[in-house]
Amino acid sequence: MIENLRVEDLTPSELEVYKFIIENYMHIPKLGISDISKSVFCSNTSVLRLLKRLGYSTYSDFKYSVKKSIENDGYEKAFNANLAKDQIKEKLYTFDNEKIVEICNLIKTMQTTYIYGRNMSSVPAKYLHEVLMSLDYPSILLEWIDVLMPLSKKSSEGDLIILFTEHMHSAYFPIIKNFKKNNSKIIWISNTKINKTIKDNVYIFIHAKELDIFNKSNSSKLVSLLIAQLILDQM
């Protein structure tokens, strides 16, 4: 069910519903569809749209399925959802809030903000971009690594580049060095630890180590989404 969902295909509203379901899995049988939509500030239609992606035609079908899975699977799914929620809470305490505040200040003051993410990493990148735009903080979304090299060569000290990546791939290193050479500010949010050879060229780095509770390929951007949300919460 939840494990088979491709989060990269979701809209920002659907992502919020998805996160709510994971964090409140055990309580779903007691909740109405309006309880979910009100909690994440979206419409009932957004909830139903996500449920259709999961293979359910109505909310009642979904709620019944969750109830039966909890009863029949020895609470394993409920336990996993609760464990994921606990781990997300723990993540909140590990992030350096000063970094989050500094990122917000840069978004507010820098001349141009670029947000990059491709494949699965496009999920938090798109989410951050769309919400910033709705808050009247213009940004430019980039989804192809090919556009980064020419951009890095022409960048200036008024440019802010926020990178969401799965790995600390060496293909990014010459790009990062170009940005640094032009005094651009680099924010790198990656699922792997920063490479020592590039560390001095990055203005702020955040290690978004993902959860391993669910199938990793399907839930590998929950922590990156959390970081994006922490930034937006302080804008």
C-alpha positions in Angstrom: 0.0 0.0 0.0 2.0 3.0 1.3 5.2 1.1 0.5 4.3 0.9 -3.2 3.8 4.7 -3.7 6.1 6.7 -5.9 6.5 9.9 -4.0 8.2 11.7 -6.9 4.9 11.7 -8.7 3.0 13.5 -5.9 1.9 17.1 -5.8 2.9 19.2 -2.8 -0.6 18.8 -1.3 -0.5 15.0 -1.8 2.9 14.9 -0.2 1.5 16.5 2.9 -1.3 13.9 3.0 1.2 11.2 2.5 3.3 12.3 5.4 0.3 12.7 7.6 -0.8 9.1 6.9 2.6 7.7 7.7 2.8 9.7 11.0 -0.7 8.8 12.1 -1.2 5.4 10.6 -2.6 3.8 13.8 -5.2 6.5 14.1 -6.5 6.3 10.6 -9.5 4.0 11.4 -10.7 6.7 13.9 -10.3 9.6 11.5 -12.7 11.0 8.9 -11.4 12.4 5.6 -12.1 15.9 6.8 -9.8 15.3 9.8 -6.9 14.6 7.4 -7.6 17.5 5.0 -8.0 20.0 7.9 -4.8 18.8 9.5 -2.7 19.4 6.4 -4.6 22.4 5.1 -5.8 20.9 1.9 -9.1 19.8 0.3 -10.8 16.5 0.6 -10.2 16.1 -3.1 -6.4 16.1 -2.5 -6.8 13.3 0.0 -9.0 11.3 -2.4 -6.5 11.9 -5.2 -3.7 10.4 -3.1 -5.9 7.4 -2.1 -6.6 6.7 -5.8 -2.9 6.5 -6.4 -2.8 3.9 -3.7 -5.6 2.0 -5.4 -8.6 3.0 -3.3 -11.8 4.3 -4.8 -13.2 5.8 -1.6 -11.9 6.9 1.8 -14.1 4.2 3.5 -12.3 1.5 1.5 -8.9 3.0 2.5 -9.9 3.2 6.2 -11.2 -0.3 6.2 -8.0 -1.6 4.6 -5.8 0.1 7.2 -8.0 -1.3 10.0 -7.7 -4.9 8.6 -3.9 -4.5 8.0 -3.4 -3.5 11.6 -5.6 -6.4 12.8 -4.2 -9.1 10.5 -0.5 -8.1 10.3 0.2 -8.2 14.0 0.4 -4.4 14.2 3.7 -4.6 12.1 2.7 -1.8 9.8 1.3 0.3 12.6 4.5 -0.3 14.5 6.6 0.7 11.5 4.6 3.9 11.0 4.9 4.8 14.7 8.6 4.1 14.6 9.0 6.3 11.5 7.2 9.1 13.4 9.5 8.7 16.4 12.6 8.8 14.1 11.3 11.9 12.4 10.9 13.5 15.8 14.5 12.6 16.7 15.6 14.1 13.4 14.1 17.4 14.5 16.5 17.6 17.5 19.6 16.7 15.4 19.3 19.5 12.9 21.2 22.7 13.6 18.5 25.3 13.8 21.1 28.1 13.2 21.7 26.6 9.8 18.0 26.6 9.0 17.7 30.2 10.1 20.7 31.2 8.0 19.2 29.5 4.9 16.0 31.5 5.4 17.9 34.7 5.7 19.8 34.0 2.5 16.6 33.2 0.6 15.2 36.6 1.8 18.3 38.6 1.0 20.2 37.1 -2.0 19.5 38.4 -5.4 18.6 35.0 -7.1 17.7 31.7 -5.6 18.2 28.5 -7.6 16.8 25.1 -6.3 18.2 21.9 -7.8 17.1 18.3 -7.5 16.7 15.5 -10.0 15.0 12.1 -9.9 13.9 11.4 -6.4 15.6 14.6 -5.1 13.3 16.6 -7.3 10.5 15.9 -4.7 11.8 18.2 -1.9 13.3 20.6 -4.5 9.9 21.1 -6.2 8.1 21.3 -2.8 10.5 24.0 -1.6 10.3 25.9 -4.9 6.5 25.9 -5.2 5.8 27.0 -1.6 8.5 29.7 -1.8 6.8 31.0 -4.9 3.4 31.0 -3.2 5.0 33.1 -0.4 6.3 35.6 -2.9 9.9 34.5 -2.6 10.9 34.0 -6.3 13.1 31.0 -7.0 14.2 29.1 -10.1 13.8 25.3 -10.2 16.5 23.2 -11.9 16.1 19.5 -12.6 19.0 18.7 -14.9 22.7 18.5 -13.9 23.6 19.7 -17.4 22.4 23.2 -16.6 24.5 23.6 -13.5 27.9 23.8 -15.2 27.1 26.8 -17.5 25.2 28.4 -14.6 28.1 28.0 -12.2 30.5 29.7 -14.7 28.3 32.7 -15.0 27.1 33.0 -11.4 27.7 35.9 -9.1 27.9 36.8 -5.4 24.2 37.5 -5.4 23.3 33.9 -6.3 22.1 31.3 -3.8 22.1 27.7 -5.0 20.2 25.1 -2.9 21.1 21.5 -3.9 19.1 18.4 -3.0 21.0 15.2 -3.9 21.0 11.5 -3.0 24.8 11.1 -3.2 27.9 13.3 -2.9 28.8 12.6 -6.5 32.1 13.9 -7.8 30.4 15.2 -10.9 29.2 18.1 -8.8 32.6 19.0 -7.5 33.8 21.2 -10.5 30.4 22.9 -10.5 30.6 23.7 -6.8 34.1 25.0 -7.2 32.9 27.4 -10.0 30.1 28.7 -7.8 32.6 29.2 -4.9 35.1 31.0 -7.3 32.3 33.5 -8.2 31.4 34.0 -4.5 28.0 32.4 -4.9 26.5 30.7 -1.8 26.0 27.0 -1.9 23.5 25.1 0.3 24.0 21.4 -0.1 21.4 19.0 1.4 22.5 15.4 0.7 21.6 11.9 1.9 25.3 11.1 2.3 28.0 12.8 4.4 29.9 15.6 2.8 33.2 14.8 0.9 36.2 16.3 2.6 37.6 17.4 -0.7 34.7 19.7 -1.4 33.7 20.8 2.1 35.4 24.2 2.1 33.5 25.2 -1.1 30.1 24.7 0.4 28.6 27.5 2.5 26.1 25.3 4.5 25.8 21.5 4.4 23.0 19.4 5.9 23.2 15.7 6.1 19.7 14.4 5.4 20.2 10.8 6.5 17.0 9.1 5.5 14.8 6.6 7.4 15.0 2.9 6.7 11.7 1.9 8.2 9.9 1.5 4.9 11.1 0.4 1.5 14.0 2.9 1.0 13.4 3.5 -2.7 9.9 4.7 -1.9 10.4 6.7 1.3 13.9 8.0 0.8 13.0 11.7 0.7 11.0 12.0 3.9 13.9 13.7 5.8 14.7 15.9 2.9 11.1 17.0 2.8 11.3 17.6 6.5 14.3 19.9 6.0 12.4 21.8 3.3 9.4 22.2 5.7 11.7 23.4 8.5 13.0 26.1 6.1 9.5 27.1 5.1 8.2 27.2 8.6 10.7 30.0 9.4 10.2 32.1 6.3 
